[in-house]
Amino acid sequence: MGTNLFIGSLAWGIKDDELKEAFEQAGTVVSAKVIIDRESGRSKGFGFVEMATPEEAQAAIDMWHEKELAGRTIIVNEARPKA
């Protein structure tokens, strides 16, 4: 099983495929999902990326945490398990 990352402060226009493409620079992306509000159909400004290995997840954190993606400085850290 891969390592799930929380991605915060995303630009409203970012789509799943753009998020995946950006994080592939750090390694193998298992999945990338921008969270969408059900009622409005708009991005909630955050998402999740699952990296194939913990090492690739750490590389993604090192590469993207507090860096600019699509004009916004994003936050990247390991996602907490669902309660």
PyMOL Python script that loads the backbone (N, CA, C, O; Angstrom):
from pymol import cmd

cmd.read_pdbstr("""\
ATOM      1  N   MET A   1       0.833  -1.194   0.000  1.00  0.00           N
ATOM      2  CA  MET A   1       0.000   0.000   0.000  1.00  0.00           C
ATOM      3  C   MET A   1       0.873   1.251   0.000  1.00  0.00           C
ATOM      4  O   MET A   1       1.929   1.282   0.633  1.00  0.00           O
ATOM      5  N   GLY A   2       0.424   2.281  -0.716  1.00  0.00           N
ATOM      6  CA  GLY A   2       1.177   3.521  -0.836  1.00  0.00           C
ATOM      7  C   GLY A   2       1.002   4.429   0.365  1.00  0.00           C
ATOM      8  O   GLY A   2       0.354   4.074   1.349  1.00  0.00           O
ATOM      9  N   THR A   3       1.589   5.595   0.263  1.00  0.00           N
ATOM     10  CA  THR A   3       1.503   6.607   1.312  1.00  0.00           C
ATOM     11  C   THR A   3       0.640   7.744   0.810  1.00  0.00           C
ATOM     12  O   THR A   3       0.889   8.303  -0.258  1.00  0.00           O
ATOM     13  N   ASN A   4      -0.383   8.087   1.590  1.00  0.00           N
ATOM     14  CA  ASN A   4      -1.341   9.116   1.204  1.00  0.00           C
ATOM     15  C   ASN A   4      -0.872  10.488   1.710  1.00  0.00           C
ATOM     16  O   ASN A   4      -0.503  10.640   2.875  1.00  0.00           O
ATOM     17  N   LEU A   5      -0.895  11.475   0.819  1.00  0.00           N
ATOM     18  CA  LEU A   5      -0.502  12.839   1.164  1.00  0.00           C
ATOM     19  C   LEU A   5      -1.697  13.774   1.087  1.00  0.00           C
ATOM     20  O   LEU A   5      -2.536  13.655   0.194  1.00  0.00           O
ATOM     21  N   PHE A   6      -1.766  14.703   2.027  1.00  0.00           N
ATOM     22  CA  PHE A   6      -2.762  15.774   2.006  1.00  0.00           C
ATOM     23  C   PHE A   6      -2.139  16.967   1.289  1.00  0.00           C
ATOM     24  O   PHE A   6      -1.010  17.360   1.585  1.00  0.00           O
ATOM     25  N   ILE A   7      -2.882  17.539   0.347  1.00  0.00           N
ATOM     26  CA  ILE A   7      -2.409  18.699  -0.402  1.00  0.00           C
ATOM     27  C   ILE A   7      -3.393  19.839  -0.137  1.00  0.00           C
ATOM     28  O   ILE A   7      -4.556  19.761  -0.530  1.00  0.00           O
ATOM     29  N   GLY A   8      -2.929  20.886   0.524  1.00  0.00           N
ATOM     30  CA  GLY A   8      -3.797  21.998   0.880  1.00  0.00           C
ATOM     31  C   GLY A   8      -3.457  23.272   0.125  1.00  0.00           C
ATOM     32  O   GLY A   8      -2.383  23.391  -0.464  1.00  0.00           O
ATOM     33  N   SER A   9      -4.384  24.223   0.149  1.00  0.00           N
ATOM     34  CA  SER A   9      -4.245  25.535  -0.497  1.00  0.00           C
ATOM     35  C   SER A   9      -4.108  25.435  -2.015  1.00  0.00           C
ATOM     36  O   SER A   9      -3.384  26.215  -2.633  1.00  0.00           O
ATOM     37  N   LEU A  10      -4.801  24.480  -2.604  1.00  0.00           N
ATOM     38  CA  LEU A  10      -4.762  24.326  -4.065  1.00  0.00           C
ATOM     39  C   LEU A  10      -5.507  25.459  -4.754  1.00  0.00           C
ATOM     40  O   LEU A  10      -6.486  25.990  -4.229  1.00  0.00           O
ATOM     41  N   ALA A  11      -5.029  25.817  -5.929  1.00  0.00           N
ATOM     42  CA  ALA A  11      -5.742  26.788  -6.766  1.00  0.00           C
ATOM     43  C   ALA A  11      -7.084  26.171  -7.145  1.00  0.00           C
ATOM     44  O   ALA A  11      -7.174  24.963  -7.365  1.00  0.00           O
ATOM     45  N   TRP A  12      -8.122  26.996  -7.222  1.00  0.00           N
ATOM     46  CA  TRP A  12      -9.474  26.490  -7.487  1.00  0.00           C
ATOM     47  C   TRP A  12      -9.588  25.743  -8.812  1.00  0.00           C
ATOM     48  O   TRP A  12     -10.423  24.849  -8.952  1.00  0.00           O
ATOM     49  N   GLY A  13      -8.750  26.108  -9.789  1.00  0.00           N
ATOM     50  CA  GLY A  13      -8.856  25.515 -11.117  1.00  0.00           C
ATOM     51  C   GLY A  13      -8.107  24.204 -11.319  1.00  0.00           C
ATOM     52  O   GLY A  13      -8.207  23.601 -12.388  1.00  0.00           O
ATOM     53  N   ILE A  14      -7.362  23.751 -10.320  1.00  0.00           N
ATOM     54  CA  ILE A  14      -6.578  22.508 -10.460  1.00  0.00           C
ATOM     55  C   ILE A  14      -7.505  21.308 -10.590  1.00  0.00           C
ATOM     56  O   ILE A  14      -8.477  21.178  -9.846  1.00  0.00           O
ATOM     57  N   LYS A  15      -7.200  20.441 -11.534  1.00  0.00           N
ATOM     58  CA  LYS A  15      -7.961  19.207 -11.756  1.00  0.00           C
ATOM     59  C   LYS A  15      -7.102  18.010 -11.342  1.00  0.00           C
ATOM     60  O   LYS A  15      -5.892  18.141 -11.154  1.00  0.00           O
ATOM     61  N   ASP A  16      -7.738  16.844 -11.202  1.00  0.00           N
ATOM     62  CA  ASP A  16      -7.050  15.621 -10.776  1.00  0.00           C
ATOM     63  C   ASP A  16      -5.809  15.332 -11.619  1.00  0.00           C
ATOM     64  O   ASP A  16      -4.741  15.038 -11.083  1.00  0.00           O
ATOM     65  N   ASP A  17      -5.959  15.418 -12.949  1.00  0.00           N
ATOM     66  CA  ASP A  17      -4.845  15.065 -13.833  1.00  0.00           C
ATOM     67  C   ASP A  17      -3.669  16.030 -13.692  1.00  0.00           C
ATOM     68  O   ASP A  17      -2.518  15.613 -13.818  1.00  0.00           O
ATOM     69  N   GLU A  18      -3.936  17.311 -13.434  1.00  0.00           N
ATOM     70  CA  GLU A  18      -2.861  18.286 -13.235  1.00  0.00           C
ATOM     71  C   GLU A  18      -2.116  18.014 -11.927  1.00  0.00           C
ATOM     72  O   GLU A  18      -0.894  18.145 -11.858  1.00  0.00           O
ATOM     73  N   LEU A  19      -2.862  17.638 -10.904  1.00  0.00           N
ATOM     74  CA  LEU A  19      -2.267  17.310  -9.616  1.00  0.00           C
ATOM     75  C   LEU A  19      -1.374  16.074  -9.765  1.00  0.00           C
ATOM     76  O   LEU A  19      -0.253  16.038  -9.257  1.00  0.00           O
ATOM     77  N   LYS A  20      -1.886  15.073 -10.464  1.00  0.00           N
ATOM     78  CA  LYS A  20      -1.113  13.847 -10.695  1.00  0.00           C
ATOM     79  C   LYS A  20       0.163  14.150 -11.463  1.00  0.00           C
ATOM     80  O   LYS A  20       1.239  13.679 -11.096  1.00  0.00           O
ATOM     81  N   GLU A  21       0.048  14.925 -12.513  1.00  0.00           N
ATOM     82  CA  GLU A  21       1.198  15.267 -13.347  1.00  0.00           C
ATOM     83  C   GLU A  21       2.286  15.979 -12.533  1.00  0.00           C
ATOM     84  O   GLU A  21       3.471  15.683 -12.685  1.00  0.00           O
ATOM     85  N   ALA A  22       1.884  16.905 -11.681  1.00  0.00           N
ATOM     86  CA  ALA A  22       2.850  17.643 -10.858  1.00  0.00           C
ATOM     87  C   ALA A  22       3.587  16.703  -9.906  1.00  0.00           C
ATOM     88  O   ALA A  22       4.806  16.801  -9.764  1.00  0.00           O
ATOM     89  N   PHE A  23       2.869  15.803  -9.259  1.00  0.00           N
ATOM     90  CA  PHE A  23       3.473  14.933  -8.255  1.00  0.00           C
ATOM     91  C   PHE A  23       4.247  13.769  -8.865  1.00  0.00           C
ATOM     92  O   PHE A  23       5.060  13.147  -8.182  1.00  0.00           O
ATOM     93  N   GLU A  24       4.008  13.468 -10.134  1.00  0.00           N
ATOM     94  CA  GLU A  24       4.793  12.425 -10.812  1.00  0.00           C
ATOM     95  C   GLU A  24       6.263  12.819 -10.934  1.00  0.00           C
ATOM     96  O   GLU A  24       7.117  11.962 -11.159  1.00  0.00           O
ATOM     97  N   GLN A  25       6.558  14.090 -10.790  1.00  0.00           N
ATOM     98  CA  GLN A  25       7.953  14.542 -10.809  1.00  0.00           C
ATOM     99  C   GLN A  25       8.741  13.958  -9.636  1.00  0.00           C
ATOM    100  O   GLN A  25       9.966  13.856  -9.699  1.00  0.00           O
ATOM    101  N   ALA A  26       8.032  13.572  -8.558  1.00  0.00           N
ATOM    102  CA  ALA A  26       8.679  13.034  -7.362  1.00  0.00           C
ATOM    103  C   ALA A  26       8.666  11.510  -7.325  1.00  0.00           C
ATOM    104  O   ALA A  26       9.364  10.909  -6.507  1.00  0.00           O
ATOM    105  N   GLY A  27       7.887  10.876  -8.195  1.00  0.00           N
ATOM    106  CA  GLY A  27       7.812   9.417  -8.178  1.00  0.00           C
ATOM    107  C   GLY A  27       6.495   8.908  -8.737  1.00  0.00           C
ATOM    108  O   GLY A  27       5.761   9.637  -9.405  1.00  0.00           O
ATOM    109  N   THR A  28       6.208   7.647  -8.454  1.00  0.00           N
ATOM    110  CA  THR A  28       5.009   6.993  -8.973  1.00  0.00           C
ATOM    111  C   THR A  28       3.772   7.410  -8.182  1.00  0.00           C
ATOM    112  O   THR A  28       3.698   7.216  -6.969  1.00  0.00           O
ATOM    113  N   VAL A  29       2.802   7.986  -8.893  1.00  0.00           N
ATOM    114  CA  VAL A  29       1.540   8.397  -8.275  1.00  0.00           C
ATOM    115  C   VAL A  29       0.512   7.282  -8.484  1.00  0.00           C
ATOM    116  O   VAL A  29       0.199   6.921  -9.619  1.00  0.00           O
ATOM    117  N   VAL A  30      -0.007   6.743  -7.384  1.00  0.00           N
ATOM    118  CA  VAL A  30      -1.032   5.708  -7.452  1.00  0.00           C
ATOM    119  C   VAL A  30      -2.377   6.348  -7.770  1.00  0.00           C
ATOM    120  O   VAL A  30      -3.134   5.838  -8.597  1.00  0.00           O
ATOM    121  N   SER A  31      -2.674   7.476  -7.106  1.00  0.00           N
ATOM    122  CA  SER A  31      -3.920   8.201  -7.367  1.00  0.00           C
ATOM    123  C   SER A  31      -3.755   9.657  -6.961  1.00  0.00           C
ATOM    124  O   SER A  31      -2.924   9.998  -6.119  1.00  0.00           O
ATOM    125  N   ALA A  32      -4.566  10.506  -7.581  1.00  0.00           N
ATOM    126  CA  ALA A  32      -4.573  11.941  -7.257  1.00  0.00           C
ATOM    127  C   ALA A  32      -6.016  12.413  -7.356  1.00  0.00           C
ATOM    128  O   ALA A  32      -6.669  12.216  -8.381  1.00  0.00           O
ATOM    129  N   LYS A  33      -6.515  13.039  -6.286  1.00  0.00           N
ATOM    130  CA  LYS A  33      -7.921  13.442  -6.250  1.00  0.00           C
ATOM    131  C   LYS A  33      -8.066  14.814  -5.620  1.00  0.00           C
ATOM    132  O   LYS A  33      -7.671  15.032  -4.474  1.00  0.00           O
ATOM    133  N   VAL A  34      -8.637  15.738  -6.382  1.00  0.00           N
ATOM    134  CA  VAL A  34      -9.006  17.050  -5.849  1.00  0.00           C
ATOM    135  C   VAL A  34     -10.415  16.887  -5.280  1.00  0.00           C
ATOM    136  O   VAL A  34     -11.296  16.351  -5.952  1.00  0.00           O
ATOM    137  N   ILE A  35     -10.630  17.343  -4.051  1.00  0.00           N
ATOM    138  CA  ILE A  35     -11.937  17.192  -3.404  1.00  0.00           C
ATOM    139  C   ILE A  35     -12.884  18.280  -3.913  1.00  0.00           C
ATOM    140  O   ILE A  35     -12.569  19.470  -3.892  1.00  0.00           O
ATOM    141  N   ILE A  36     -14.050  17.833  -4.367  1.00  0.00           N
ATOM    142  CA  ILE A  36     -15.051  18.717  -4.975  1.00  0.00           C
ATOM    143  C   ILE A  36     -16.279  18.821  -4.062  1.00  0.00           C
ATOM    144  O   ILE A  36     -16.746  17.821  -3.516  1.00  0.00           O
ATOM    145  N   ASP A  37     -16.789  20.038  -3.908  1.00  0.00           N
ATOM    146  CA  ASP A  37     -18.013  20.261  -3.148  1.00  0.00           C
ATOM    147  C   ASP A  37     -19.190  19.693  -3.937  1.00  0.00           C
ATOM    148  O   ASP A  37     -19.368  20.027  -5.108  1.00  0.00           O
ATOM    149  N   ARG A  38     -19.987  18.846  -3.312  1.00  0.00           N
ATOM    150  CA  ARG A  38     -21.107  18.186  -4.005  1.00  0.00           C
ATOM    151  C   ARG A  38     -22.167  19.160  -4.489  1.00  0.00           C
ATOM    152  O   ARG A  38     -22.726  18.986  -5.572  1.00  0.00           O
ATOM    153  N   GLU A  39     -22.442  20.174  -3.703  1.00  0.00           N
ATOM    154  CA  GLU A  39     -23.515  21.100  -4.055  1.00  0.00           C
ATOM    155  C   GLU A  39     -23.123  22.085  -5.147  1.00  0.00           C
ATOM    156  O   GLU A  39     -23.890  22.325  -6.079  1.00  0.00           O
ATOM    157  N   SER A  40     -21.916  22.661  -5.029  1.00  0.00           N
ATOM    158  CA  SER A  40     -21.512  23.683  -6.004  1.00  0.00           C
ATOM    159  C   SER A  40     -20.750  23.105  -7.194  1.00  0.00           C
ATOM    160  O   SER A  40     -20.695  23.722  -8.258  1.00  0.00           O
ATOM    161  N   GLY A  41     -20.158  21.912  -7.013  1.00  0.00           N
ATOM    162  CA  GLY A  41     -19.353  21.321  -8.079  1.00  0.00           C
ATOM    163  C   GLY A  41     -17.980  21.958  -8.207  1.00  0.00           C
ATOM    164  O   GLY A  41     -17.253  21.678  -9.160  1.00  0.00           O
ATOM    165  N   ARG A  42     -17.615  22.817  -7.252  1.00  0.00           N
ATOM    166  CA  ARG A  42     -16.312  23.503  -7.278  1.00  0.00           C
ATOM    167  C   ARG A  42     -15.339  22.826  -6.325  1.00  0.00           C
ATOM    168  O   ARG A  42     -15.733  22.147  -5.377  1.00  0.00           O
ATOM    169  N   SER A  43     -14.062  23.031  -6.604  1.00  0.00           N
ATOM    170  CA  SER A  43     -13.008  22.504  -5.747  1.00  0.00           C
ATOM    171  C   SER A  43     -13.135  23.082  -4.338  1.00  0.00           C
ATOM    172  O   SER A  43     -13.527  24.235  -4.160  1.00  0.00           O
ATOM    173  N   LYS A  44     -12.798  22.261  -3.340  1.00  0.00           N
ATOM    174  CA  LYS A  44     -12.759  22.747  -1.962  1.00  0.00           C
ATOM    175  C   LYS A  44     -11.375  23.303  -1.617  1.00  0.00           C
ATOM    176  O   LYS A  44     -11.150  23.772  -0.502  1.00  0.00           O
ATOM    177  N   GLY A  45     -10.443  23.248  -2.588  1.00  0.00           N
ATOM    178  CA  GLY A  45      -9.118  23.825  -2.369  1.00  0.00           C
ATOM    179  C   GLY A  45      -8.122  22.869  -1.736  1.00  0.00           C
ATOM    180  O   GLY A  45      -7.044  23.285  -1.310  1.00  0.00           O
ATOM    181  N   PHE A  46      -8.475  21.581  -1.669  1.00  0.00           N
ATOM    182  CA  PHE A  46      -7.522  20.599  -1.163  1.00  0.00           C
ATOM    183  C   PHE A  46      -7.740  19.270  -1.867  1.00  0.00           C
ATOM    184  O   PHE A  46      -8.742  19.060  -2.552  1.00  0.00           O
ATOM    185  N   GLY A  47      -6.776  18.380  -1.680  1.00  0.00           N
ATOM    186  CA  GLY A  47      -6.879  17.077  -2.319  1.00  0.00           C
ATOM    187  C   GLY A  47      -5.936  16.085  -1.673  1.00  0.00           C
ATOM    188  O   GLY A  47      -5.286  16.376  -0.669  1.00  0.00           O
ATOM    189  N   PHE A  48      -5.877  14.899  -2.276  1.00  0.00           N
ATOM    190  CA  PHE A  48      -5.032  13.830  -1.762  1.00  0.00           C
ATOM    191  C   PHE A  48      -4.281  13.187  -2.918  1.00  0.00           C
ATOM    192  O   PHE A  48      -4.830  12.990  -4.003  1.00  0.00           O
ATOM    193  N   VAL A  49      -3.024  12.864  -2.668  1.00  0.00           N
ATOM    194  CA  VAL A  49      -2.205  12.153  -3.647  1.00  0.00           C
ATOM    195  C   VAL A  49      -1.629  10.933  -2.940  1.00  0.00           C
ATOM    196  O   VAL A  49      -1.052  11.050  -1.859  1.00  0.00           O
ATOM    197  N   GLU A  50      -1.788   9.766  -3.553  1.00  0.00           N
ATOM    198  CA  GLU A  50      -1.188   8.558  -2.999  1.00  0.00           C
ATOM    199  C   GLU A  50       0.062   8.232  -3.803  1.00  0.00           C
ATOM    200  O   GLU A  50       0.000   8.016  -5.013  1.00  0.00           O
ATOM    201  N   MET A  51       1.195   8.200  -3.112  1.00  0.00           N
ATOM    202  CA  MET A  51       2.472   7.851  -3.732  1.00  0.00           C
ATOM    203  C   MET A  51       2.740   6.363  -3.490  1.00  0.00           C
ATOM    204  O   MET A  51       2.303   5.808  -2.483  1.00  0.00           O
ATOM    205  N   ALA A  52       3.461   5.719  -4.416  1.00  0.00           N
ATOM    206  CA  ALA A  52       3.672   4.274  -4.369  1.00  0.00           C
ATOM    207  C   ALA A  52       4.479   3.809  -3.162  1.00  0.00           C
ATOM    208  O   ALA A  52       4.207   2.741  -2.614  1.00  0.00           O
ATOM    209  N   THR A  53       5.464   4.595  -2.741  1.00  0.00           N
ATOM    210  CA  THR A  53       6.310   4.181  -1.612  1.00  0.00           C
ATOM    211  C   THR A  53       6.471   5.332  -0.627  1.00  0.00           C
ATOM    212  O   THR A  53       6.285   6.493  -0.992  1.00  0.00           O
ATOM    213  N   PRO A  54       6.818   5.015   0.624  1.00  0.00           N
ATOM    214  CA  PRO A  54       7.078   6.086   1.599  1.00  0.00           C
ATOM    215  C   PRO A  54       8.232   7.004   1.163  1.00  0.00           C
ATOM    216  O   PRO A  54       8.216   8.200   1.453  1.00  0.00           O
ATOM    217  N   GLU A  55       9.219   6.449   0.475  1.00  0.00           N
ATOM    218  CA  GLU A  55      10.356   7.251   0.005  1.00  0.00           C
ATOM    219  C   GLU A  55       9.897   8.255  -1.050  1.00  0.00           C
ATOM    220  O   GLU A  55      10.325   9.410  -1.037  1.00  0.00           O
ATOM    221  N   GLU A  56       9.033   7.820  -1.957  1.00  0.00           N
ATOM    222  CA  GLU A  56       8.514   8.736  -2.978  1.00  0.00           C
ATOM    223  C   GLU A  56       7.604   9.795  -2.343  1.00  0.00           C
ATOM    224  O   GLU A  56       7.579  10.947  -2.776  1.00  0.00           O
ATOM    225  N   ALA A  57       6.866   9.391  -1.320  1.00  0.00           N
ATOM    226  CA  ALA A  57       6.015  10.356  -0.604  1.00  0.00           C
ATOM    227  C   ALA A  57       6.879  11.434   0.043  1.00  0.00           C
ATOM    228  O   ALA A  57       6.549  12.619  -0.019  1.00  0.00           O
ATOM    229  N   GLN A  58       7.985  11.025   0.665  1.00  0.00           N
ATOM    230  CA  GLN A  58       8.878  12.000   1.296  1.00  0.00           C
ATOM    231  C   GLN A  58       9.509  12.904   0.242  1.00  0.00           C
ATOM    232  O   GLN A  58       9.685  14.101   0.468  1.00  0.00           O
ATOM    233  N   ALA A  59       9.846  12.331  -0.902  1.00  0.00           N
ATOM    234  CA  ALA A  59      10.411  13.134  -1.997  1.00  0.00           C
ATOM    235  C   ALA A  59       9.391  14.168  -2.468  1.00  0.00           C
ATOM    236  O   ALA A  59       9.754  15.307  -2.762  1.00  0.00           O
ATOM    237  N   ALA A  60       8.117  13.776  -2.542  1.00  0.00           N
ATOM    238  CA  ALA A  60       7.054  14.705  -2.954  1.00  0.00           C
ATOM    239  C   ALA A  60       6.883  15.825  -1.926  1.00  0.00           C
ATOM    240  O   ALA A  60       6.694  16.984  -2.297  1.00  0.00           O
ATOM    241  N   ILE A  61       6.948  15.488  -0.647  1.00  0.00           N
ATOM    242  CA  ILE A  61       6.846  16.506   0.408  1.00  0.00           C
ATOM    243  C   ILE A  61       8.014  17.486   0.265  1.00  0.00           C
ATOM    244  O   ILE A  61       7.828  18.703   0.287  1.00  0.00           O
ATOM    245  N   ASP A  62       9.213  16.934   0.120  1.00  0.00           N
ATOM    246  CA  ASP A  62      10.404  17.778  -0.012  1.00  0.00           C
ATOM    247  C   ASP A  62      10.314  18.675  -1.249  1.00  0.00           C
ATOM    248  O   ASP A  62      10.740  19.830  -1.215  1.00  0.00           O
ATOM    249  N   MET A  63       9.766  18.146  -2.329  1.00  0.00           N
ATOM    250  CA  MET A  63       9.689  18.881  -3.593  1.00  0.00           C
ATOM    251  C   MET A  63       8.598  19.953  -3.581  1.00  0.00           C
ATOM    252  O   MET A  63       8.803  21.038  -4.125  1.00  0.00           O
ATOM    253  N   TRP A  64       7.438  19.670  -2.968  1.00  0.00           N
ATOM    254  CA  TRP A  64       6.268  20.539  -3.135  1.00  0.00           C
ATOM    255  C   TRP A  64       5.817  21.324  -1.899  1.00  0.00           C
ATOM    256  O   TRP A  64       5.119  22.326  -2.053  1.00  0.00           O
ATOM    257  N   HIS A  65       6.182  20.917  -0.695  1.00  0.00           N
ATOM    258  CA  HIS A  65       5.690  21.634   0.497  1.00  0.00           C
ATOM    259  C   HIS A  65       6.148  23.093   0.467  1.00  0.00           C
ATOM    260  O   HIS A  65       7.336  23.391   0.346  1.00  0.00           O
ATOM    261  N   GLU A  66       5.176  23.982   0.581  1.00  0.00           N
ATOM    262  CA  GLU A  66       5.383  25.439   0.562  1.00  0.00           C
ATOM    263  C   GLU A  66       6.018  25.929  -0.742  1.00  0.00           C
ATOM    264  O   GLU A  66       6.764  26.908  -0.759  1.00  0.00           O
ATOM    265  N   LYS A  67       5.704  25.222  -1.834  1.00  0.00           N
ATOM    266  CA  LYS A  67       6.151  25.637  -3.167  1.00  0.00           C
ATOM    267  C   LYS A  67       4.916  26.056  -3.968  1.00  0.00           C
ATOM    268  O   LYS A  67       3.784  25.767  -3.579  1.00  0.00           O
ATOM    269  N   GLU A  68       5.146  26.737  -5.085  1.00  0.00           N
ATOM    270  CA  GLU A  68       4.046  27.252  -5.886  1.00  0.00           C
ATOM    271  C   GLU A  68       3.587  26.247  -6.936  1.00  0.00           C
ATOM    272  O   GLU A  68       4.396  25.671  -7.663  1.00  0.00           O
ATOM    273  N   LEU A  69       2.280  26.049  -7.001  1.00  0.00           N
ATOM    274  CA  LEU A  69       1.652  25.225  -8.030  1.00  0.00           C
ATOM    275  C   LEU A  69       0.446  26.003  -8.549  1.00  0.00           C
ATOM    276  O   LEU A  69      -0.471  26.314  -7.790  1.00  0.00           O
ATOM    277  N   ALA A  70       0.451  26.311  -9.824  1.00  0.00           N
ATOM    278  CA  ALA A  70      -0.636  27.067 -10.468  1.00  0.00           C
ATOM    279  C   ALA A  70      -0.921  28.394  -9.755  1.00  0.00           C
ATOM    280  O   ALA A  70      -2.074  28.797  -9.602  1.00  0.00           O
ATOM    281  N   GLY A  71       0.154  29.062  -9.324  1.00  0.00           N
ATOM    282  CA  GLY A  71       0.008  30.387  -8.745  1.00  0.00           C
ATOM    283  C   GLY A  71      -0.313  30.433  -7.264  1.00  0.00           C
ATOM    284  O   GLY A  71      -0.473  31.518  -6.705  1.00  0.00           O
ATOM    285  N   ARG A  72      -0.414  29.266  -6.608  1.00  0.00           N
ATOM    286  CA  ARG A  72      -0.696  29.233  -5.160  1.00  0.00           C
ATOM    287  C   ARG A  72       0.415  28.467  -4.442  1.00  0.00           C
ATOM    288  O   ARG A  72       0.942  27.491  -4.975  1.00  0.00           O
ATOM    289  N   THR A  73       0.765  28.902  -3.251  1.00  0.00           N
ATOM    290  CA  THR A  73       1.727  28.173  -2.424  1.00  0.00           C
ATOM    291  C   THR A  73       0.965  27.063  -1.715  1.00  0.00           C
ATOM    292  O   THR A  73       0.064  27.323  -0.917  1.00  0.00           O
ATOM    293  N   ILE A  74       1.338  25.820  -2.018  1.00  0.00           N
ATOM    294  CA  ILE A  74       0.589  24.682  -1.473  1.00  0.00           C
ATOM    295  C   ILE A  74       1.247  24.111  -0.221  1.00  0.00           C
ATOM    296  O   ILE A  74       2.433  24.320   0.034  1.00  0.00           O
ATOM    297  N   ILE A  75       0.449  23.393   0.542  1.00  0.00           N
ATOM    298  CA  ILE A  75       0.886  22.701   1.749  1.00  0.00           C
ATOM    299  C   ILE A  75       0.836  21.204   1.440  1.00  0.00           C
ATOM    300  O   ILE A  75      -0.168  20.707   0.929  1.00  0.00           O
ATOM    301  N   VAL A  76       1.910  20.493   1.747  1.00  0.00           N
ATOM    302  CA  VAL A  76       1.954  19.050   1.495  1.00  0.00           C
ATOM    303  C   VAL A  76       2.456  18.351   2.746  1.00  0.00           C
ATOM    304  O   VAL A  76       3.543  18.652   3.240  1.00  0.00           O
ATOM    305  N   ASN A  77       1.666  17.420   3.259  1.00  0.00           N
ATOM    306  CA  ASN A  77       2.117  16.590   4.355  1.00  0.00           C
ATOM    307  C   ASN A  77       1.404  15.241   4.337  1.00  0.00           C
ATOM    308  O   ASN A  77       0.439  15.043   3.600  1.00  0.00           O
ATOM    309  N   GLU A  78       1.891  14.331   5.153  1.00  0.00           N
ATOM    310  CA  GLU A  78       1.295  13.007   5.190  1.00  0.00           C
ATOM    311  C   GLU A  78      -0.120  13.116   5.744  1.00  0.00           C
ATOM    312  O   GLU A  78      -0.359  13.760   6.766  1.00  0.00           O
ATOM    313  N   ALA A  79      -1.054  12.471   5.046  1.00  0.00           N
ATOM    314  CA  ALA A  79      -2.466  12.537   5.470  1.00  0.00           C
ATOM    315  C   ALA A  79      -2.661  11.723   6.745  1.00  0.00           C
ATOM    316  O   ALA A  79      -2.056  10.666   6.923  1.00  0.00           O
ATOM    317  N   ARG A  80      -3.507  12.228   7.616  1.00  0.00           N
ATOM    318  CA  ARG A  80      -3.864  11.491   8.832  1.00  0.00           C
ATOM    319  C   ARG A  80      -4.904  10.441   8.469  1.00  0.00           C
ATOM    320  O   ARG A  80      -5.735  10.674   7.591  1.00  0.00           O
ATOM    321  N   PRO A  81      -4.870   9.279   9.138  1.00  0.00           N
ATOM    322  CA  PRO A  81      -5.891   8.264   8.845  1.00  0.00           C
ATOM    323  C   PRO A  81      -7.294   8.771   9.196  1.00  0.00           C
ATOM    324  O   PRO A  81      -7.462   9.591  10.099  1.00  0.00           O
ATOM    325  N   LYS A  82      -8.297   8.271   8.468  1.00  0.00           N
ATOM    326  CA  LYS A  82      -9.677   8.648   8.778  1.00  0.00           C
ATOM    327  C   LYS A  82     -10.040   8.178  10.168  1.00  0.00           C
ATOM    328  O   LYS A  82      -9.676   7.077  10.581  1.00  0.00           O
ATOM    329  N   ALA A  83     -10.764   9.023  10.890  1.00  0.00           N
ATOM    330  CA  ALA A  83     -11.151   8.686  12.272  1.00  0.00           C
ATOM    331  C   ALA A  83     -12.241   7.641  12.304  1.00  0.00           C
ATOM    332  O   ALA A  83     -12.683   7.243  13.381  1.00  0.00           O
TER     333      ALA A  83
END
""", "prot")
cmd.dss("prot")
cmd.show_as("cartoon", "prot")
cmd.util.cbc("prot")
cmd.orient("prot")
